[in-house]
Amino acid sequence: MAQVIALLLMLDVALVLIALVDCLRADESAIRTAPWAAWMFAILLISPIGAIAWFVKGRPVTAVPLRARPVFVAPDDNPAFLKSLTTAIRERDLDA
């Protein structure tokens, strides 16, 4: 039982440290829902809940553009395929 408690304590400390470093590195104008100092106090004083809340509600959202999904064009709608098919049929008819 002591090992489980020690493991949970280490996980809590690691989570708090990661949240603190992330909060310190965040641009204050980009932080959501509360000022920077409030998040620091929440992370430190409300140990695991404050850190989890930082990652869920306070952390700045990165503006990573989503890649557009490639558009699949069916062969019968693809002009290049239809042209190559027409060329292949003409060549086959000329050979016959």
BELURZI-V352347 format. One record per pair of residues at least 24 apart in sequence whose C-alpha atoms are under 8 Angstrom apart, sorted by the first residue. I is the first residue (numbers start at 1). J is the second residue. D is the distance in whole Angstrom. If there is no record, write none. Layout:
i;j;d
I;J;D
I;J;D
This chain:
i;j;d
12;47;7
12;48;6
15;48;7
15;51;7
16;43;6
16;44;7
16;47;7
16;48;7
16;51;6
19;43;7
19;51;5
19;54;7
19;55;7
20;51;8
23;54;8
23;59;7
26;59;8
26;60;7
27;60;8
30;60;5
30;61;8
31;58;6
31;59;6
31;60;5
32;57;7
32;58;5
32;59;6
32;60;6
33;57;7
33;58;6
34;58;7
